[in-house]
Every structure is written in structure tokens, then in C-alpha cells.
Amino acid sequence: MPILTARVGGGSLTCFDQSSSFVYPFPNNHSISLKKFCQRSFTTTTAKLTTTTTTTLVDDSSSSDASSSIRQSRRSADWKAARAYKDNGFIYEGRIEGFNGGGLLVRFFSLMGFLPFPQLSPSHSCQEPQKSIHEVAKGSTGSLISVKIIQADEENKKLIFSEKEAAWTKYSERVNVGDIFAGRVGSIEDYGAFIHLRLPDGIYHLTGLVHVSEISWDLVQDIRDVLNEGDDVRVKVINVDRQRSRITLSIKQLEEDPLLETLDKVIQQDSSVGPDLFSTSISSNIEPLPGLASIFEELLQEDGIDDVRVTRQGFEKRVVSQDLQLWLSNAPPTEGKFTLLARAGRQVQEIQLNTLLNQEGIKKALQRVLERVP
């Protein structure tokens, strides 16, 4: 516990503890109670008085003006300390004094600040998911909490805390790109789902975002069709923005991309046939599957596409569908050459696409072509 030293001199009282000092002016013709003055929000084990003048400290409950001046000076000094905590990003261990409908009331020396419920770390809701936020708040009253000051407005008497910011400072260095965590789904928005990360200590300290595009390899129209609040998931960290305190996550990258296919993989996966069923003839000797020729002609009309040709052909043991199926493989391109795969009946053809376009550009070109071809 801190040791408090009070020194009287020059018409002021200076209060020292281990980390700071506060100067409180008062008129020389007034006396104050040192015991009452030292009853701050922290508990002192020892109080030592060092006098540099002959000023005498005695109890005088009638000195209301002096007491009011001291209280005001103390509050001004505490507001100054609050601004210093905010500007320097210090973490403060405050005591929870109570709560209201919107958050917790946390003491900062002689001041009372406010911690909105949205600024709580996810540890509370994840540890006791069956309890409402107000039940959690009631159970926390009287305990200490690590917070950062995010607003210190003395003029408008607004002292706002954030436990999330303090948790970021404490735990964000433990999270790196490529890490895999167990997580729990928090709130869900149209653009993505917020996932609370369970760190190695078993507590959910931090929250990241899984964008809708990173939930599944399939097209997700509504996230709520795939995820629900409270679901347990596994996520991979794909970005950490330490300047903006943001973590970007992915669920789908823990699963193999179903479009990361080549002709060899499709045939082996579907029927486990040997390589003797592959034809490696040049494209001019392979007749494109019905409907592909017109698609090739339209693709060559698209800007940035130089050449389209069938490069290999394979045969499956079973008939999947007589209808033509065409898809762009997510296999990495080689020297600007992308791979298309086409299937109809037992035949699977690998198509080489020479283009200056990127993958998204090719997808858009394919979409335009398929809209034009009957």
C-alpha cells in the first residue's frame, strides 16, 4: 500500500504518495484536519507529517470554506491526473462502486467515472453466459477492474473508462498472424461476426472480426444462416492492426478451398483412377465439350484475355451430370495462365486461360460471357 506524506508550507498542503504528488492551497489563517484530508480513495498504512513552518494542524469542523477549497483543489488535481492517464495510455486499477442501466461506476481517486457496458472486455459475458449484463455488474460491485481512460472532460464532468482498451494493451502482443484460436461468436452484423478469442489462460480477453467473405467458401447471403451468437468456432488470425486495435479473423481458411483443384485432383478424388485414363494430347486434338466452343469465342472478345484452349482431358468412371459444368480453379496461376475446369458426363477437361486479368477480373468476365451465351 502507498505511504502518504503531507507537508505544510507557503500556504499550501502537498500530499505525496509513491507515484505522484498533489498540491492543495489553503488560507494561512485556517486549520484543517490531516486525518480527514488523507482519507482518499486508497488506503494508507502510514501517514507522516513533515512541517516546514510553525503552522499547526488541528480539527476545525467549522472551517467550511477551507474544506470546500481543499475538496475543489483535490478534484482539480485528480482531473489533471485523469488527463495524464489518458494522454499516456496508462492502465488504472479502479474499484467498481456500483452500476446503472448503461454501465459500471468506477472510482478514480476522488472522482467517479463511468464504464459503459460496450467497453467491457468479453471475459465477463463468456465466463457467465447465462447471466444478464446487469447480473454480471451487480456481482462485480466492490471488485477491482483494469481500465484505460478514454475521455477526461473536466468542464463537462465526463470521465469515461474502457476495459477493452486495457485488455488490448495487456494481451494483444500474444496474438499474431497465422495463430489459431478457439472462439465464441459474439454479436453478428450484416458485414461480419465478432468473435471473442480464448487465449491460453482460458479467458476471452480480445475480440476480432470475421468478415462475411471469410466465413465460408460457399456464398453466404445471411451470416445468421451459418452462425449464431454463442456458437463455439475455430478461427485463424489473418491480420492484426495494432495501430487501430483490430484483429481480422477467418473461419474458411481452416478448411481446404474446394475450388483449389486441377484435373489430376478431380479425377483422383472422384474415382481414384490411374493416370492411364488421362489424355495429354495437344489442345487441337481434343474436341471441347459441347457448349465450350461458343464460350471460348465470347471469352476471346473480353479485354485482357489472349488465349483459351483445352490442354488436357480425363475420364471418370461414373457419370456426374450430362450438363456442362464450368468453374475457375483457385490453383495459383503460372506466368499469367489460369486454369478452368469443365465437366460433362464422364469427361473432365482442363482449360488454360492466358490473360492479363487477375482472378476477380476473370470471374467478372466469365459472368458476362455466361449471361450472353444461351
Secondary structure, 3 states (H helix, E strand, C coil): CCCEEEEEECCEEEEECCCCEEEEECCCCCCCCHHHHCCCCCCCCCEEEEECCCCCCCCCCCCHHHHHHHHHHHHHHHHHHHHHHHHHCCEEEEEEEEECCCEEEEEECCEEEEEEHHHCCCHHHHHCCCCCHHHHHHHHCCCEEEEEEEEEECCCCEEEEEHHHHHHHHHHHHCCCCCEEEEEEEEEECCEEEEEEECCCCCEEEEEEEEHHHCCCCCCCCHHHCCCCCCEEEEEEEEEECCCCEEEEECHHHCCCCCCCCHHHHHHHHHCCCHHHEECCCHHHCCCCCCHHHHHHHHCCCCCEEEEEEEEEEECCCCCEEEEEEEECCCCCECCEEEEEEEEECEEEEEEEEECCCHHHHHHHHHHHHHHCC
